[in-house]
C-alpha cells in the first residue's frame, strides 16, 4: 500500500494559517496489497497451458447417448498479461466442418474465482462461467469447476430449440495432456439430468 503525505495550507475560522497533512492512499497499490499472492493460483496453471496443442473432440447428443468423434483441431494458447490466457482453436485448412472457437481463462484474485469466457462459431451465443469454490486448484493439480448460465440451442441431438444450463470442468495439465469438459442440463427434462456434452482432449505439440 502506497501512502503519500502532502502538506496543504488550510485557513481556520479565525483566519490563522495552519499546516495540515493529507494522507492519500493509492487505490491501485492498496488493491494489490489486499490480494497478496492469490493470483499465483491461476498464474501457475496459465503458464502450463501456454503453447500449441492438438485437440481431439467428442460430442454427446443427449443423456445416455453414444459419443460422436468430431474433426481434430489445433489450439493456439498465449498469455494476456500475467493473469489471463487467450485460446484460438480452429480446424485445419480445408476441413469439411470448419469452425473457430476463441476463449479466455483467468483467475480473479479479488473474488478468488476462476473465470472462463468463450465464443464458438458453432454456438448461438457467448458463454461465461466462473468457479464457485474458491479452493478450486488452490492446493495443487485438480479439476476446476466453472458454473455457467443458460442458453437455447437451435438443435442438440434430436432436440430443437432446447434450453440448457451449462458448466465447464478444466482439468490439470499432466504429461503434456489436458482435458476440458462441457456439461449440459436440459431445463425441460424431468428430472433434470446433467450429461457430458463435449470433451476436448489437448495434446501439446512437440
N, C-alpha and C positions, 0 to 999 in steps of 0.2 A: 504494500500500500504506500503510495507516494503522498506525503503531506507537505504542503508548501505554506510557509508563513510569510505574509506580506504586511508591511506597515501601511496603515491608512490613517489619514488625518480626519478626525471627526470633531464636530463642534458640539459642545454641550449646550444645555438650555441657557446657561449663563454667559455663553459666548466664549468660554475658555477653550483653547485648542488643546486637545489631548491626543495621545497616540494610542491607536487601537491595533491589535494584531488579529488579522483574519486568517483562520485556518481553513485551507482549501484542500479537499480530498479529491485526487484524480480518480474519477469513476472507473476508468479502464484498468488502472493499476489495482484498484480495490477489488474489481471483479476477478482479476487474475489470481489475487491472493486468496480469495474465498474458495476458488475451485481446487486449489492445491495441485496434486499430480493426478487427479481423477482422469484427465484426458489421456493419460498413458494407457488406460484400459483399451480404448478404441484404437489408439495410435499403433500399438503393437500388432494388432490384427491387420490394420490397414497396410502396414509395411510388408506383412507376409503375403498380402493379396496383390501387390503391385506386379505387373508383368503381362505377358501374353499367354492366353490359355486356350486350349482346345475344349470345346463344350459339347457334350452329348446330352440330348434332351429326350424326355419321355412325357407323355400326356395321358391322363386318365379321364375318360369322358363322363364318368359318374361313379357313385359308390359301387364297390364290388365289381367294377369293370376291369377288363384287362388293359395293360399299358400299351400305348402306341409309340413306337420309336419315331422321333422326328429327325429331319436332316441335321447333320452336325453344323456347328457354328464356331466362330472364333471371337474371343472377348479380349479387348484391349483395356487394361486397367491402369490408371495413372492417378497419382495423388493430386489433390487440390488443396494446397497449403499443407498443414500438418494434421488436420482433423477430418478430412473428407477424402473419399475415393470416388472417382468417376469411372464408370464402366460403359464401353460401347461394344455391344455384341451384334455381329452380323453373320449371315450365311456367306459362304464363299461365292465369288463371282460366277455367274452362270447357273446358280441354284434354281431349281424349279419352284421353290417356295421361299422367295427372298423375304427377309424381314430385318428390321433394325430395332434394337432394344437399348435404351440409354437409362442408366440408373446411377444413383448417388447413395453412398453409405457412409455413415459417420457416427461419432459419439458426442452427444451434447453434455458437456461437463457441468452445465448449470443445473439441469434437472436430472443428470446422471442416467440418461437413457440413450440407447442406440436408436438411430433414425435411418429410414430407408425410403427412397422415392424412385419411381420408375415410370417410363413411358414406353410402350411397345406398339409397333405399327399393327400388330395382330389384335390388339385390345381396344375397347372403345373409350378408355379414359386413363388418366394418370392415376397411379396407385401410390398411397403413402402409408407407411407403417412406423410404429415405434415400440420399443420394448416396454413392458410393464414392470418387470422385475429388475430393480437396479443392481442386483447381484449378478445378472447375466454376464458371463465372461469375465467376472472380476477376479476369480480365483484360479484362472488358468484356462487351457483349452476346453471348449464345451460349446454346445449349440446356443445360439442367441434367438430367442423367440420374439418376433415382432408382430404386433396386432394391428390389423388394418380396419377399414370401414366396410362399406357395402358397395356393390356395383351390379349393373344389369348386363348380362352377356347376351348379345344377339343370338348366339347359339353355342351351347356347350353339350357335346354329345347329341342326344336326341331332344334335348330341352331347348326351346326357343324363348328368348326374352326372359330368362330366368334371373332372379335376384339372388346374390350370394354375399356372404360375409367372408372375408379372406384374412389370412395370416401367412407370414413367411418365416422360415427357420433357416438361419445362416449357420452352417457348420464350421468347425475349425479347419485350418489348413494343416493337413497331415500327409507327409510323404509326397508332397507336390500334388495333392488332390484336395478338392473341397466340394461339398455338396450344398446346394441351396434348394429348398423345397417350398412349394406353394400349396397351401391347404384351403379348401373351399367348404363352406357350409350352406347348403340350399335353404333359403329362408321360407320357401313354400312347402318344404317337405315336413312330414310329421311321422316320427320325431325328427328333429333337425340333426342330421348325422354328418359330421365333418368327414371329408375324404381327401386323400392325396390327389391333387390335380395336375401338378407339374413338378418335375425333378430335373435339376441341372447338375451334371457331373463335370467338374472342371479338372483338367489335367494340364499342368504347366508345360509349356513348350521349352525344350532344351536348346 
